[in-house]
Amino acid sequence: MFRLGRFVALLTISSLTLGCASKHQVDTKAAANTAAVSGYADQRDPLETINRSLWDFNYDVLDQYLLRPATVGYMAVVPKPARKGLVNVANNLNEPASFVNGSLQAKPERAAISAGRFLVNSTLGLFGLFDVATVIGLQEQNEDFSQTMAVWGVGDGPFLMLPALGPTTVRGTTGGVVDNLYFPLGLLNTPLSITRAVIGALDSREQLMSMESLLEESLDPYAFIKESYFQRADFKIYDGNPPQQAEPEVDEDLFDDVFDDLD
C-alpha cells in the first residue's frame, strides 16, 4: 500500500518474501536466471531497456547511498517497540481502502474483517498504535484497487520500473493512486502523507536486511525482481492460492534428433 515503500518491498524478493515467498523463492529465482541466460523477450516488459536503467539507479544509487544507510540509522536510534507502533498506525490507515476493495471484489467476509480491524485498532488499539485486531483473530486482508481491477478483468499493462517507487505496472500504478483517495488517506496533509510513506519504506527495508544475499546471488537481479513482482500480484489477487502454472511440454522427438546427431 505504501507507494514509496514498494521500491524497498520489492528490492530483493519483495513483499513476496513477507507473504508467500518461502513457497516460490526457488521457482522465481530459477525462472529469472533462465530468462537471463536464454535472453528471451518478455512481452510483459516492452520497456525493458529503460526499466533496467532505472533499476540500476534505484538499487545501485538510491538504496546504497540513501535508503539502506537511513534504515540502519533508524534501527539504531528508534527502539523496536516504537518502530512497530509507528508501522501499526500507518497500516491501520489502509484498512478502509481494504474494506472498499473487498466489497468491490464481492468478498463480504474479507471486507467485514477489514472494517472490524479499523474499528478495533482505532479504539482499543489507540489509533492503531497497537494491533489488537490481530490478537483477537482478525487478520489483515490487504485488498487494493489493483486487485479489484484484476478481478474485473483489467490486465496488468506494461511492466514499469519507476524511479524511487520501484517495480509496478500500469494497473498497479493506477490502483495505488485510487487507493490513496479513500478515507482517511485522502484527508492526510502532505507532511503526514510523507511521514507515512517514509515509515513504510524504512520498515520494509528493515525486514529485507536478512535477505539481501538472495538478490546478490541471483544471475539477473532485475529479472528476479520482475518475476517476484508478478508472483506476488497473483498471490494477492487469488488470496494466497494462485492457479498452478502448467509444466512446459517437452518435444521428445527433438531430443532424440539431438542425441542422434551427437552419435
C-alpha positions in Angstrom: 0.0 0.0 0.0 2.9 2.4 0.6 3.8 3.8 -2.8 7.3 4.9 -1.7 7.8 1.6 0.1 7.1 -0.5 -3.0 10.7 0.0 -4.2 12.0 -1.3 -0.9 9.5 -4.0 -0.5 10.5 -5.5 -3.8 14.2 -4.7 -3.5 15.1 -8.3 -3.0 12.2 -10.7 -3.3 9.7 -8.0 -2.3 6.8 -8.5 -0.1 6.6 -11.9 -1.7 9.0 -13.0 1.0 6.8 -11.5 3.6 3.7 -13.4 2.5 4.3 -16.2 0.0 8.0 -16.1 -0.8 9.0 -19.3 1.0 6.7 -21.2 -1.3 8.0 -19.6 -4.5 11.6 -18.4 -3.9 13.3 -21.2 -5.7 10.9 -21.2 -8.7 11.2 -17.4 -9.0 15.0 -17.4 -8.9 15.2 -20.3 -11.4 12.8 -18.6 -13.8 14.7 -15.3 -13.6 18.1 -17.0 -14.1 16.7 -19.0 -17.0 15.4 -15.8 -18.6 18.7 -14.1 -18.3 20.6 -17.0 -19.9 18.1 -17.5 -22.8 17.7 -13.8 -23.5 14.1 -14.2 -24.4 11.9 -11.1 -25.0 9.3 -10.7 -22.2 6.1 -9.5 -23.6 5.1 -8.1 -20.2 8.1 -5.8 -20.3 8.2 -3.9 -23.6 10.2 -1.1 -22.0 12.9 -3.4 -20.6 15.8 -1.3 -21.8 14.6 1.8 -19.9 13.4 -0.2 -16.9 16.8 -1.8 -16.5 18.5 1.5 -16.3 16.0 2.8 -13.7 16.5 -0.4 -11.7 20.3 0.2 -11.7 19.6 3.7 -10.4 17.2 2.6 -7.7 19.4 -0.2 -6.5 23.0 1.0 -7.0 22.4 4.6 -6.1 19.2 5.3 -4.1 19.3 2.2 -2.0 23.1 2.1 -1.5 23.6 5.7 -0.6 20.2 6.8 0.8 17.7 4.1 1.9 19.9 1.5 3.4 22.0 3.9 5.5 18.8 5.7 6.6 17.3 2.4 7.7 20.4 1.4 9.6 20.3 4.7 11.4 16.6 4.5 12.1 17.0 1.0 13.6 19.9 2.3 15.8 18.0 5.3 17.1 14.4 4.2 17.4 13.6 1.1 19.7 11.9 -1.9 18.1 8.6 -1.5 20.0 8.4 2.2 18.9 9.1 1.2 15.3 6.4 -1.5 15.4 3.9 1.0 16.8 4.5 3.5 14.1 4.1 0.8 11.4 0.8 -0.3 13.1 -0.5 3.3 12.9 0.4 3.6 9.2 -1.1 0.2 8.4 -4.3 1.0 10.2 -4.9 3.9 7.8 -5.1 1.4 4.9 -8.0 -0.7 6.4 -10.8 1.5 5.0 -9.3 1.1 1.5 -9.1 -2.7 2.1 -12.8 -2.7 3.1 -13.9 -0.8 0.0 -11.9 -3.0 -2.3 -13.0 -6.2 -0.6 -16.6 -5.1 -1.2 -15.9 -4.2 -4.8 -14.5 -7.7 -5.3 -17.6 -9.3 -3.8 -15.7 -10.6 -0.8 -18.0 -9.6 2.0 -16.2 -11.6 4.7 -12.8 -10.1 3.9 -14.4 -6.6 3.7 -16.1 -7.1 7.1 -12.8 -8.1 8.7 -11.0 -5.0 7.3 -13.8 -2.8 8.7 -13.6 -4.7 12.1 -9.8 -4.2 12.2 -10.1 -0.5 11.6 -12.8 -0.1 14.3 -10.9 -2.2 16.9 -7.4 -0.8 16.3 -8.6 2.8 16.1 -10.3 2.5 19.5 -8.8 -0.3 21.7 -5.5 0.0 19.8 -5.2 3.7 20.4 -5.5 5.0 16.8 -3.7 1.9 15.5 -0.6 2.1 17.8 -1.3 -1.5 18.9 -2.6 -4.2 16.6 -5.3 -5.5 18.9 -7.3 -6.9 15.9 -4.7 -9.5 15.1 -4.5 -10.6 18.7 -8.3 -11.4 18.7 -8.1 -13.2 15.4 -8.8 -10.5 12.8 -6.0 -11.0 10.3 -5.0 -8.2 7.8 -6.7 -8.8 4.4 -4.7 -6.3 2.3 -7.1 -5.7 -0.6 -6.2 -2.9 -3.0 -7.6 -1.4 -6.2 -5.1 -3.1 -8.4 -6.5 -6.4 -7.3 -10.0 -5.1 -7.8 -9.3 -4.2 -11.4 -7.7 -7.6 -11.9 -10.9 -9.2 -10.6 -12.9 -7.0 -13.1 -10.7 -8.3 -15.9 -8.3 -5.4 -16.4 -4.9 -6.6 -17.5 -1.5 -5.6 -16.0 -0.4 -3.4 -18.8 3.4 -2.9 -19.4 5.8 -3.6 -16.5 7.3 -0.4 -15.2 10.4 0.3 -13.0 9.8 3.8 -11.6 12.5 6.0 -10.0 12.4 5.6 -6.2 9.0 3.8 -6.4 10.4 0.6 -8.0 8.5 -2.3 -9.7 4.9 -1.8 -10.8 2.7 -2.0 -13.8 0.2 0.4 -15.4 -2.6 -1.3 -13.4 -0.6 -1.2 -10.2 0.2 2.5 -10.6 -3.4 3.3 -11.2 -4.5 1.2 -8.3 -2.1 3.0 -6.0 -3.4 6.4 -7.0 -7.1 5.4 -6.4 -6.3 3.7 -3.0 -4.8 7.0 -1.8 -8.1 8.8 -2.5 -10.0 6.7 0.1 -10.8 7.9 3.6 -8.7 8.6 5.7 -5.7 8.7 3.3 -7.4 11.3 1.1 -7.7 13.6 4.1 -4.0 13.5 5.1 -2.0 16.6 4.5 1.3 16.5 2.7 3.6 16.2 5.8 1.5 13.3 7.2 1.5 11.5 3.8 5.2 11.8 3.5 5.7 10.6 7.1 3.5 7.6 6.5 5.4 6.8 3.3 8.8 7.1 5.0 7.8 4.9 7.9 6.6 2.2 5.4 9.8 2.4 3.4 12.0 2.1 6.4 10.1 -0.8 7.8 10.1 -2.7 4.5 13.8 -2.1 4.1 14.4 -3.3 7.7 12.6 -6.6 7.1 14.7 -7.2 4.0 18.1 -6.8 5.6 18.5 -10.5 6.2 17.6 -11.4 2.6 20.0 -9.2 0.7 22.2 -12.2 -0.2 19.3 -13.8 -2.2 19.4 -10.8 -4.6 23.2 -10.7 -4.7 23.3 -14.4 -5.7 20.8 -14.0 -8.5 22.2 -14.2 -12.0 19.9 -11.4 -13.1 18.6 -9.3 -10.2 16.3 -7.3 -12.5 14.6 -10.3 -13.9 14.4 -11.8 -10.4 12.6 -8.7 -9.1 10.3 -8.7 -12.0 9.2 -12.3 -11.6 8.8 -11.7 -7.9 6.5 -8.7 -8.5 4.2 -10.7 -10.8 4.1 -13.7 -8.5 3.3 -11.5 -5.5 0.5 -9.8 -7.6 -1.0 -13.2 -8.4 -0.7 -14.3 -4.8 -2.7 -11.3 -3.7 -5.3 -11.5 -6.4 -6.1 -15.1 -5.7 -5.9 -14.7 -1.9 -2.9 -16.8 -1.5 -4.0 -19.6 -3.8 -2.9 -18.7 -7.4 -3.6 -21.2 -10.1 -0.7 -23.6 -10.8 1.1 -22.9 -14.0 1.2 -25.8 -16.5 4.5 -27.5 -17.0 6.0 -26.7 -20.4 5.6 -29.5 -22.9 8.8 -31.2 -24.0 9.2 -32.4 -27.6 10.8 -35.8 -27.0 11.4 -36.2 -30.8 13.5 -33.1 -30.7 15.8 -34.5 -28.0 16.0 -37.8 -29.9 17.2 -35.9 -33.0 19.8 -34.0 -31.0 21.2 -37.2 -29.4 21.2 -39.0 -32.8 23.3 -36.1 -34.2 25.7 -36.5 -31.3 26.1 -40.2 -32.0 
